[in-house]
Amino acid sequence: MSPKELLYLEDALGHTKFLFSQCQEACNTLQDGALKKRASQMQDKHRQLYDSFYQTM
């Protein structure tokens, strides 16, 4: 893997981690059940993406 590709993966990891934390915060603050469920689904998806990016490195 080239240094530039590694930088792209590190950038993707950072963005995915940020989005995961935003979804986590939404899950903790939302009162509407449907919105909370959707935020939780998005949180799971970002966790999967993070793990996938991390394994690529």
PyRosetta script that sets phi, psi and omega in degrees:
from pyrosetta import init, pose_from_sequence

init()
pose = pose_from_sequence("MSPKELLYLEDALGHTKFLFSQCQEACNTLQDGALKKRASQMQDKHRQLYDSFYQTM")
pose.set_psi(1, 133.2)
pose.set_omega(1, -178.8)
pose.set_phi(2, -76.0)
pose.set_psi(2, 159.6)
pose.set_omega(2, 177.9)
pose.set_phi(3, -59.1)
pose.set_psi(3, -35.4)
pose.set_omega(3, 179.6)
pose.set_phi(4, -68.0)
pose.set_psi(4, -40.7)
pose.set_omega(4, 177.1)
pose.set_phi(5, -64.0)
pose.set_psi(5, -38.6)
pose.set_omega(5, 177.6)
pose.set_phi(6, -62.9)
pose.set_psi(6, -39.6)
pose.set_omega(6, 176.9)
pose.set_phi(7, -63.8)
pose.set_psi(7, -39.0)
pose.set_omega(7, 177.1)
pose.set_phi(8, -62.2)
pose.set_psi(8, -42.8)
pose.set_omega(8, 178.7)
pose.set_phi(9, -65.7)
pose.set_psi(9, -40.8)
pose.set_omega(9, 178.0)
pose.set_phi(10, -63.2)
pose.set_psi(10, -38.7)
pose.set_omega(10, 177.7)
pose.set_phi(11, -65.0)
pose.set_psi(11, -44.2)
pose.set_omega(11, 179.1)
pose.set_phi(12, -63.2)
pose.set_psi(12, -39.5)
pose.set_omega(12, 177.1)
pose.set_phi(13, -60.5)
pose.set_psi(13, -44.1)
pose.set_omega(13, -179.5)
pose.set_phi(14, -63.9)
pose.set_psi(14, -43.5)
pose.set_omega(14, 180.0)
pose.set_phi(15, -66.0)
pose.set_psi(15, -42.6)
pose.set_omega(15, -179.3)
pose.set_phi(16, -66.4)
pose.set_psi(16, -39.4)
pose.set_omega(16, 177.5)
pose.set_phi(17, -63.9)
pose.set_psi(17, -40.7)
pose.set_omega(17, 177.7)
pose.set_phi(18, -62.5)
pose.set_psi(18, -46.6)
pose.set_omega(18, -179.8)
pose.set_phi(19, -64.4)
pose.set_psi(19, -37.9)
pose.set_omega(19, 175.8)
pose.set_phi(20, -58.9)
pose.set_psi(20, -46.3)
pose.set_omega(20, -178.5)
pose.set_phi(21, -66.6)
pose.set_psi(21, -34.4)
pose.set_omega(21, 177.1)
pose.set_phi(22, -65.8)
pose.set_psi(22, -41.9)
pose.set_omega(22, 177.2)
pose.set_phi(23, -65.6)
pose.set_psi(23, -38.6)
pose.set_omega(23, 177.9)
pose.set_phi(24, -62.2)
pose.set_psi(24, -43.2)
pose.set_omega(24, 177.9)
pose.set_phi(25, -63.2)
pose.set_psi(25, -41.2)
pose.set_omega(25, 178.7)
pose.set_phi(26, -62.4)
pose.set_psi(26, -42.0)
pose.set_omega(26, 179.0)
pose.set_phi(27, -60.6)
pose.set_psi(27, -35.8)
pose.set_omega(27, -178.2)
pose.set_phi(28, -77.6)
pose.set_psi(28, -20.7)
pose.set_omega(28, -174.7)
pose.set_phi(29, -111.2)
pose.set_psi(29, -22.7)
pose.set_omega(29, -177.5)
pose.set_phi(30, -69.7)
pose.set_psi(30, 143.2)
pose.set_omega(30, 177.3)
pose.set_phi(31, -102.7)
pose.set_psi(31, -32.2)
pose.set_omega(31, -179.1)
pose.set_phi(32, -69.2)
pose.set_psi(32, 125.2)
pose.set_omega(32, -176.0)
pose.set_phi(33, -61.2)
pose.set_psi(33, -41.9)
pose.set_omega(33, -178.6)
pose.set_phi(34, -66.3)
pose.set_psi(34, -42.2)
pose.set_omega(34, 179.0)
pose.set_phi(35, -67.5)
pose.set_psi(35, -39.3)
pose.set_omega(35, 179.2)
pose.set_phi(36, -63.9)
pose.set_psi(36, -39.9)
pose.set_omega(36, 178.5)
pose.set_phi(37, -64.8)
pose.set_psi(37, -42.8)
pose.set_omega(37, 179.7)
pose.set_phi(38, -65.7)
pose.set_psi(38, -41.3)
pose.set_omega(38, 177.3)
pose.set_phi(39, -62.6)
pose.set_psi(39, -38.0)
pose.set_omega(39, 177.7)
pose.set_phi(40, -65.5)
pose.set_psi(40, -40.8)
pose.set_omega(40, 177.4)
pose.set_phi(41, -63.3)
pose.set_psi(41, -42.0)
pose.set_omega(41, 178.7)
pose.set_phi(42, -66.0)
pose.set_psi(42, -37.8)
pose.set_omega(42, 177.6)
pose.set_phi(43, -61.3)
pose.set_psi(43, -45.1)
pose.set_omega(43, 178.2)
pose.set_phi(44, -61.1)
pose.set_psi(44, -41.9)
pose.set_omega(44, -179.9)
pose.set_phi(45, -63.6)
pose.set_psi(45, -42.0)
pose.set_omega(45, 179.0)
pose.set_phi(46, -68.1)
pose.set_psi(46, -33.2)
pose.set_omega(46, 175.9)
pose.set_phi(47, -64.7)
pose.set_psi(47, -43.1)
pose.set_omega(47, 178.5)
pose.set_phi(48, -63.2)
pose.set_psi(48, -42.6)
pose.set_omega(48, 178.2)
pose.set_phi(49, -63.1)
pose.set_psi(49, -43.5)
pose.set_omega(49, 178.9)
pose.set_phi(50, -58.9)
pose.set_psi(50, -48.2)
pose.set_omega(50, -179.9)
pose.set_phi(51, -61.2)
pose.set_psi(51, -40.2)
pose.set_omega(51, 179.4)
pose.set_phi(52, -64.7)
pose.set_psi(52, -45.8)
pose.set_omega(52, 177.4)
pose.set_phi(53, -62.4)
pose.set_psi(53, -42.0)
pose.set_omega(53, -177.6)
pose.set_phi(54, -63.8)
pose.set_psi(54, -40.5)
pose.set_omega(54, 179.4)
pose.set_phi(55, -67.6)
pose.set_psi(55, -27.8)
pose.set_omega(55, 178.8)
pose.set_phi(56, -67.2)
pose.set_psi(56, -31.3)
pose.set_omega(56, -179.3)
pose.set_phi(57, -72.7)
pose.dump_pdb("model.pdb")
